[in-house]
Amino acid sequence: MQLFRWFNSHGHWFRLLVFITSGLPALVLLWNILRHQLGYNPFETLMARTGFWSMVFLIITLAITPLRRWLSFLCKILHRRYGKRLADWNFLIRSRRMLGLYSLFYLSWHAAIYLHLELNWQGQWLWQDLQERPFLVAGLAGWCLSLLLGVTSPMVLRRKLGKRWRQLHRAMYALSILAVIHVLLEAKLGEREAPVYAALVGVLLMHRVLVNSIKRWQRSDDNGLEAKR
């Protein structure tokens, strides 16, 4: 319990830890590129790794608010003295924007690899691929939506947009659906990751539907922001 209280009081250290940890996959991948350790098909390796980490950070970002709710419910059952402080996990809420931006970072890297190595930045080839491969349409739409959320994530824009900012960032749910459609349509025979992603996103989205439908599950401060003290 003391660990959670310390993180809530010293959230900058937790955010620094999140920043360093989240960047490690990129550093490892860069090291593999420099050492020519990408296997017999470097393009597929690069696409698989960047796509994987983009999806991982998207799911983690999507899971933070449900996790707070689940912990709050659990603490009510256990009647723990510090239940609210444990359940709020403000140090995670404050790191959510960074995690979302890391998802955009890996997704943009994923898209750039495809555009550079597969299409050589040729617009007409991209248009042709979009017509022939539906999963690319979902992927491009997801990247555009992710970019919009990333651009509007700074605090100054959050203050200017007010309630509209919260409404705009609910597009995170649409982004997660587009990401699942992309990986399901693109998945090759034998790949098991795509159904796992779909199941995780499905659970998180169903949680949101149930919370909006059942009043007794709603929290007065359930706005996706930091919990009041």
C-alpha positions, -999 to +999 in steps of 0.1 A: +000+000+000+028+024+008+042+019-027+009+031-043+008+061-019+044+070-028+037+068-065+007+091-061+028+116-042+059+113-066+042+107-099+070+124-119+093+094-110+066+070-122+062+089-155+099+089-160+099+051-155+071+048-180+089+070-205+121+050-203+104+016-203+081+025-232+111+036-253+131+004-248+114-016-276+123+012-300+159+012-288+161-026-292+147-025-327+172+002-337+200-019-323+187-049-343+186-027-375+222-014-370+234-050-363+214-064-392+196-088-369+161-087-384+160-122-398+155-134-434+127-109-440+135-075-424+104-058-437+080-083-421+100-082-388+099-044-387+062-043-395+054-070-369+073-054-341+061-018-346+025-030-351+027-052-319+040-024-297+015+001-311-013-023-303+001-030-268+003+007-258-032+013-273-047-015-251-028-003-220-041+033-226-076+020-231-074-002-199-064+025-174-099+039-166-115+004-164-087-007-141-094+022-117-131+012-117-124-025-111-100-017-082-125+007-067-152-020-068-128-046-053-118-022-025-155-016-016-159-054-012-128-057+009-135-025+029-098-016+028-088+015+047-069+030+018-092+016-009-100+049-026-063+059-028-054+025-042-083+025-067-077+060-080-042+054-091-037+090-102-001+082-111-014+060-139-040+085-150-013+111-153+008+087-175-021+079-198-013+106-223+023+095-226+012+059-232-012+070-259+015+091-276+038+061-275+011+041-293+010+069-320+048+068-322+050+031-329+020+033-352+036+061-372+068+041-374+048+012-386+032+033-414+065+049-424+081+015-428+053+004-451+053+036-471+091+036-475+101+000-480+069-013-497+057+018-517+088+040-519+065+069-510+046+065-543+010+079-539-004+060-568+008+027-554-008+036-521-041+043-538-039+010-556-031-009-524-060+008-506-084-004-533-071-040-532-064-044-494-093-034-471-072-038-440-050-009-452-081+014-453-088+006-416-051+011-408-049+044-425-081+056-409-068+045-375-035+064-380-053+096-390-076+093-359-046+085-337-027+116-351-057+138-343-059+125-307-021+130-304-022+166-317-050+176-294-034+159-263-014+189-249-028+205-218-032+239-235-056+225-261-074+205-235-082+237-216-092+256-248-115+228-260-131+222-226-159+196-227-153+192-265-119+178-257-134+150-237-159+143-264-132+143-291-110+119-271-138+094-269-128+086-304-103+064-287-130+037-288-134+041-325-096+039-329-094+007-310-121-008-332-103+002-364-071-013-350-088-046-344-103-046-378-069-039-393-051-068-375-080-092-381-082-086-418-044-085-422-037-116-400-021-145-419-031-181-413-017-194-381-012-160-364-028-161-329-022-125-318-051-109-337-079-128-318-062-119-285-061-082-294-098-084-305-108-102-272-090-076-250-104-046-268-139-063-268-138-067-230-127-031-225-153-017-248-180-039-232-170-026-199-176+010-211-211+000-225-221-016-192-209+013-171-229+037-192-260+014-189-259+006-152-262+036-129-250+019-098-217+012-115-211+048-122-188+070-102-194+107-096-159+115-107-158+090-136-146+114-162-114+097-172-094+124-154-076+124-121-097+116-091-104+143-066-087+141-032 
